[in-house]
Amino acid sequence: GAEAGASLELTSAELPKAALALHEVEEILASADLLGIEVVDAQLPFVRVAGEAVRGQAHTMLASAVSDQNQARIGTALQVFFNLG
């Protein structure tokens, strides 16, 4: 359920990939009328929670990377935002 996804923690390497996959899922959901399809509706809470987790972790990563002047992590965080669209 959605509560299981609330603890979704991704590594720096996983975050850009998750962002890209999330963007693709969100684009599909926005462009097609899939609501009302049982298997789609069942996954919507997870998609929402995953989106919040990915965006939140990217914000946290960017803030800490800027604070630490860590260019590699800044780049990773920016890649996540780019992948999110």
C-alpha atoms as one frame of an Amber mdcrd trajectory, in Angstrom:
protein
   0.000   0.000   0.000   0.909   3.674   0.093   2.239   3.418   3.639   4.865
   0.881   2.597   6.126   3.334  -0.005   6.376   6.144   2.538   9.714   4.720
   3.656  11.015   4.557   0.092  14.722   5.400   0.287  16.831   5.396  -2.846
  20.589   5.554  -3.262  22.248   8.310  -5.268  22.674   5.843  -8.132  19.016
   4.740  -8.043  17.470   8.192  -7.779  17.994   9.374 -11.399  16.720   6.033
 -12.754  13.679   6.153 -10.486  12.996   9.739 -11.569  13.061   8.762 -15.232
  10.745   5.788 -14.678   8.424   7.939 -12.579   8.307  10.606 -15.290   7.397
   7.978 -17.889   4.612   6.565 -15.696   3.252  10.043 -14.931   3.313  10.930
 -18.650   1.392   7.770 -19.535  -1.155   8.427 -16.809  -1.585  12.028 -17.967
  -1.908  11.204 -21.661  -4.218   8.195 -21.499  -7.557   7.728 -19.822  -6.566
   4.806 -17.624  -8.535   5.724 -14.511 -11.135   3.157 -13.629  -8.929   0.266
 -14.726  -8.552  -1.799 -11.585  -4.846  -2.645 -11.939  -4.005   1.004 -12.687
  -6.112   2.379  -9.850  -4.464  -0.064  -7.445  -1.013   1.370  -8.249  -1.905
   5.083  -8.144  -1.203   5.481  -4.400   2.264   3.970  -4.864   2.974   6.234
  -7.838   1.991   9.283  -5.756   4.104   8.217  -2.776   7.048   7.329  -4.999
   6.803  10.729  -6.675   6.814  12.500  -3.335   9.762  10.396  -2.154  11.860
  10.950  -5.288  11.164  14.704  -5.341  11.798  15.029  -1.604  15.054  13.102
  -1.737  16.213  15.143  -4.730  15.472  18.412  -2.899  17.327  17.179   0.186
  20.256  15.958  -1.917  20.525  19.253  -3.786  20.367  21.340  -0.618  23.025
  19.300   1.170  25.235  19.099  -1.926  25.141  22.870  -2.400  25.863  23.363
   1.298  28.805  20.931   1.095  29.869  22.236  -2.337  29.795  18.649  -3.608
  29.697  19.007  -7.386  29.061  15.320  -8.064  25.976  15.257  -5.828  24.765
  18.579  -7.244  25.011  17.013 -10.691  23.120  13.917  -9.569  20.346  15.990
  -7.980  20.031  18.142 -11.100  19.885  14.983 -13.235  16.979  13.776 -11.101
  15.078  17.019 -11.670  15.837  16.863 -15.391  14.600  13.255 -15.544  11.401
  14.226 -13.755  10.638  16.541 -16.676
